[in-house]
Amino acid sequence: MYTGKTEKPCCLCGNPDTESRLDLPPRAVQQLDNSGPIAWQDIVGEVSIYFCASDWETVVDLVLDAGMSPLSRCNAARADFDLREDFEALLNDVRDEPDQRPLEREMREESRRVIEEYDEDDHVEVRDLVEARVVTWALEDLADDTVAADD
């Protein structure tokens, strides 16, 4: 079944055979390797990164055992996301940046729910827990960056 996502290669090694996907809020693209030229404000919807089987095992160990995020090692060029249409150049008009807060709030709430329910619910998968922790850490790190920039 088509879900609107085009599968990309593993964001760590480039292997085209991927096993797992993590969905991240648009601002998290800033934490990916080689993300400098990407205007995260123009991303519409979530950012998806994919992992091959061997790298997925490493990511699970890194997140669940070491408590570390894999995002800084993931190549932004291998991420899947949609950019809003550039009508500004055509119409000579400046559009407002999309408001990412509702998506971030939804992802943050879902991540909290998954983390809380993981030990109690047999239906929550390891992939969901890994994604929840990575999303939570990414949003926490980005919130710290915003506070530091406001000082």
N, C-alpha and C positions, 0 to 999 in steps of 0.2 A: 504494500500500500504506500502511495506517495504521501509524504508528510510535509512537503514544501521545503525540505532540506536536501541539498545536494551533498553527498558524502565526499569529504575531502580526505587527503592522506593523513597519516599520523602526524600530529603537530610536533612531535619530538624527533622522529627519525625519517619521516617521509614515506614510510611503507604504505602502499595503497590499500592493503587488506587491513581494515580497522575492525575493532571489536566493540569499543565503547565510545560514548559521546558525553561531554559535559556541556551544559548550557549556562552561560554567564551573562551578567548584566553588561550593557554596552561600555560603561566606564572601565570595566575590567580589562578591556583590550589594551589599555595603557600599561598593564603589568606584563603583557606578552613581549617576547623578544622581537625586535625589528618593528615595533608598533609606532615609531616616531612619525612617519608620514600619514598615519591614519587619523582622520578627524573623528574621534569617537562621538562627538555631538551629532554627527550626520548618520550614525547607525540607527536603523529602524528595527526594533525588536531585539532579540537576544543574539549573543555571539556563541557559536558552537565550535568546540574543538574536539578532535577525534584522536583515539589512541589504538595502536596495534596491540595484539594480545600480550607480547612480552613487555612493552612499555606500560600497558595498563596494570600489570602486576607490580611494576616498580612504583607507579603512581599510587596504587592502593597502599603499599607499604609506606611510602613517603608520607601520605596524608594520615593514615590511621595509626601507624607505629611511631613515626618521627614527628608528627604534628607540623609538617611543612607543606607549603603550597608549591605545586609544580609550575605555576604560571610563568615564572621568569625564564623557564627553559623552553616554553612552547613558542613556536614560530607563528607570528601573527599572519604571515603570508599563507599559512595553511588553515587559517580559521575561516569559518563560514558565517557570513553576515550580509545584510542588505543595507545599502546606502540610499539615503533619500535622493530623489531626483534633483538635478541641478538646474532648476528653472531660473535661478538668479542671474546667470550669465545671459540667458536668452531674453528674459524680460527686463533686465536692468533693475531688479527689485531685490531687496534684502528680506528674507523670510526669517521668522523667529526659529531658534533652535528647538528641536523637539524636546518635550518635557519627559525625561527618563525616570522621574521620581515614582510614578505609579508602578512601572515595571520593576524597579529596584525594590520598592516596598513589598510587592507581591512575592518576589524572589526571596527577600529577606524573611518574610513570614513563613513561606513554605520551607525554607531551610531550617528555621527554628523548630517548626513542627516535626520535620523528619529527624532532627537530632534528638529531640525529646522523646519521640516514639520509637527510636531504633531499638533500644534495649527491651521494650515492652511489647513490640509488635513484630511477629514473625513475617509479616508481609512487606516490611521495609527492606529493600535490597541494599547490599554493600555499595553498589553504584550510586544509589540515591544519597547514602550517607556521605560518600566521598564528594559528590557534587555539592551537597548542603554545606559541608565544611569549607570547601574551596570558595563558594559564593560568599559565605559569612566572612571569611578571612579577607577576601578581596574588598568587600564593602567596608569592613573595619579599617583596612589600610588606606582606602581612598578617603574615608571620613577623616582620618588623621591628617592626610595631605591637605584637605580642604581647611581644616582648623589651622594648620601651620601656615597656609597661604593667607588666611584672614588676619593673622597676627601682625 
